[in-house]
Amino acid sequence: MQTSLVDRHAVERLLLLAGALRAGLIDALASGEGSSTDQVAGLAGTDPRATGIVLEALVADQLVERVSGGSVEALYRLTPLARAHLVDEGSKLERFRILHQVSKMRGWLELPEVIRTGRAAERSGVKRDLRTMVSAMGERDAAILDEIVECCFAYAGPIRTMLDVGGAVGHVARRFSRKGVRTSLLDRPEVLPVAQEFLGPEAGDIEMIGGDLTAGLPGGLFDLVYFGNVLHIYSPETNARVVREAFEITATGGTIAIQDYVSDRSPIAPMFAVNMLRSTDEGGVWSEAEHRRWLSEAGFVDATVVDLDCNRTQLVLARRPAGL
């Protein structure tokens, strides 16, 4: 039997889930052990007929189940699978990643025009959902974060201070802070309230610095300057300049770490490059040689590239020589 080139059901399931989340149906179901269509619609403020159709589709996908409540009407509740991935805090939660994926799809639908003009979709009328995007980063698998932190310590040795450049909601910064590292997070001012909300009480353990990394890095000296999924947004020329600036704030003997898609090492880099094409004017995925050149020209030495097992990206590490 010939298989389809694209799993159309997976695409439809993604859009169904995003629709149910944005319309409030998932949260309405999460509040009880069994609700009728009218009750769900009342809580969500949605049309009862449309709500019933979507609930039945979610039942067919084993994300919602019908329960007996002694009522003539069907009662619905989330299955354990849906709760784990859409509601409950934990390693399986992917609520914002689903919403972010659908937000990106709006830009992907503009790809023919992007190819013709070379102009990013976000620059031609598709607005970026900032809160969803940065919140999705906070749902990264804990194993990925642990691997990054372990690799940094294995290369750098003791780390007393670190700067997380473009750190989004602080998911990486928090991991270092929990290990006793004095941690600072740099991101745009509009991102910092989302980070503080995400981190909760732990936000007080991390210095929040509002700013644009391309306009300049904060002063100080750090044992570790970390760029996580940042440099793919910018051109090689901008990245070379930013890495030079990072050298100036890296303590003598300290480490720079760049976690990203290295084009000639990551199997998913080519598709990610298209994602950058549709969403940025100059971004892309850059080769190992380009990363090594930026580092060496800035003055860093002992560059090494680690292929991360958990998410098929790379961690590029180098150090500022002692005495410089």
Residue pairs with C-beta under 8 A, 6 or more apart in sequence:
13 61
14 98
14 101
14 102
15 102
16 54
16 57
16 58
16 61
17 26
17 63
17 86
17 98
18 98
18 99
18 101
18 102
19 54
20 26
20 54
20 58
21 27
21 86
21 95
21 98
21 99
22 99
23 44
23 46
23 54
24 43
24 44
24 45
24 46
25 40
25 44
25 46
25 51
25 54
25 55
25 58
26 78
26 82
26 86
26 87
27 43
27 44
27 87
28 35
28 39
28 40
28 43
28 44
29 35
29 40
29 64
29 76
29 77
29 78
30 78
30 83
30 86
30 87
31 43
32 39
32 77
33 67
33 77
34 67
34 69
34 75
34 76
34 77
35 43
35 75
35 76
35 77
36 71
36 73
36 74
36 75
36 76
37 48
37 51
37 52
37 55
37 73
37 74
37 76
38 48
38 73
40 46
40 51
40 55
40 76
41 47
41 48
41 51
44 51
55 64
55 76
58 64
58 82
59 65
59 66
59 76
62 79
62 81
63 78
63 79
63 81
63 82
63 86
64 76
64 77
64 78
64 79
64 82
65 76
65 77
65 78
65 79
66 74
66 75
66 76
67 75
67 76
67 77
68 75
69 75
78 86
78 87
84 90
84 92
84 93
85 92
85 93
85 94
85 95
86 93
86 94
86 95
86 98
87 93
87 95
91 141
91 142
93 139
94 139
95 139
96 132
96 135
96 136
96 138
96 139
97 136
97 139
99 129
99 132
99 136
100 129
100 132
100 133
100 135
100 136
103 128
103 129
103 132
103 133
104 275
104 279
106 121
106 126
107 120
107 121
107 122
107 126
107 278
107 279
108 121
108 275
108 278
110 121
110 124
110 126
110 278
111 121
111 274
111 277
111 278
113 119
113 121
113 124
114 120
114 121
114 277
114 278
117 124
119 281
120 277
120 278
120 279
120 280
120 281
121 278
121 279
122 128
122 279
122 280
123 281
128 279
130 190
130 191
130 194
131 194
134 168
134 169
134 187
134 191
134 194
134 195
135 169
135 194
135 198
137 168
137 169
137 171
137 229
138 168
138 169
138 170
138 171
138 198
140 171
140 311
141 310
141 311
143 310
144 308
144 310
144 311
145 171
145 172
145 175
146 175
147 308
147 309
147 310
148 172
148 175
148 228
148 257
148 259
148 308
148 315
149 172
149 175
149 176
149 179
151 257
151 306
151 308
151 315
151 317
152 159
152 176
152 224
152 226
152 255
152 257
152 315
152 317
153 159
153 179
155 255
155 257
155 304
155 317
155 319
156 223
156 224
156 254
156 255
156 257
156 317
156 319
158 223
159 176
159 179
159 181
159 223
159 224
159 255
160 181
160 182
160 223
161 181
161 182
161 183
161 184
161 220
161 221
161 222
161 223
161 224
161 251
162 173
162 176
162 181
162 182
162 183
162 184
162 222
162 223
162 224
162 225
162 226
163 183
163 184
163 185
163 186
163 217
163 218
163 220
163 222
163 224
163 225
163 226
163 249
164 170
164 172
164 173
164 176
164 183
164 184
164 185
164 186
164 226
164 228
165 186
165 213
165 217
165 225
165 226
165 227
165 228
165 230
165 246
166 186
166 187
166 213
166 227
166 228
166 229
166 230
167 173
167 185
167 186
167 187
167 195
167 226
167 228
168 187
168 191
168 195
169 191
169 194
169 195
169 198
169 199
170 185
170 195
170 198
170 199
170 202
170 203
170 206
171 198
172 226
172 228
173 183
173 184
173 185
173 206
174 183
174 199
174 202
174 205
174 206
176 183
176 224
177 183
177 202
177 205
177 206
178 202
181 223
181 224
182 207
183 205
183 206
183 207
184 206
184 207
184 208
184 209
184 218
184 220
184 222
185 192
185 195
185 206
185 207
185 208
185 209
186 209
186 210
186 211
186 213
186 217
186 218
187 195
187 209
187 210
187 211
188 210
188 211
188 212
189 210
189 211
192 208
192 210
195 203
195 208
196 203
196 208
199 206
209 218
211 218
213 230
213 242
214 234
214 238
214 242
216 245
217 225
217 242
217 245
217 246
217 248
217 249
218 249
219 249
220 249
221 249
221 250
221 251
221 254
222 249
222 250
222 251
222 254
223 251
223 254
223 255
224 254
224 255
224 256
224 257
225 246
225 249
225 250
225 254
225 255
225 256
225 257
226 256
226 257
226 259
227 242
227 246
227 256
227 257
227 258
227 259
227 260
228 259
228 260
229 259
229 260
229 313
230 258
230 260
231 239
231 242
231 258
231 260
231 286
232 260
232 261
232 272
232 276
232 283
232 284
232 285
232 286
233 276
233 280
233 283
234 242
234 280
234 282
234 283
235 282
235 283
235 284
236 286
236 290
236 294
238 282
239 286
239 290
239 294
240 293
240 294
240 297
240 298
243 256
243 294
243 295
243 297
243 298
243 300
244 294
244 297
244 298
244 299
246 256
246 298
247 256
247 298
247 299
247 300
247 320
250 256
250 300
250 320
251 320
252 320
252 321
252 322
252 323
252 324
253 319
253 320
253 321
253 322
254 319
254 320
255 317
255 318
255 319
255 320
256 295
256 300
256 317
256 318
256 319
256 320
257 315
257 316
257 317
258 291
258 315
258 316
258 317
259 308
259 313
259 314
259 315
259 316
260 285
260 286
260 313
260 314
260 316
261 268
261 269
261 272
261 273
261 285
261 313
261 314
262 269
262 285
262 286
262 287
262 288
262 291
262 305
262 313
262 314
262 316
263 269
263 270
263 273
263 284
263 285
263 286
263 287
263 288
264 287
264 288
265 288
265 305
265 307
265 314
266 272
266 285
266 312
266 313
266 314
267 312
268 312
268 313
269 285
270 285
272 285
273 284
273 285
276 283
276 284
276 285
277 283
277 284
288 305
288 314
288 316
291 303
291 305
291 316
292 303
292 316
295 303
295 316
295 318
296 303
299 320
299 321
299 324
300 318
300 319
300 320
301 318
301 319
301 320
301 321
302 318
302 319
303 316
303 317
303 318
304 316
304 317
304 318
305 314
305 315
305 316
305 317
306 314
306 315
306 316
306 317
307 314
308 314
308 315
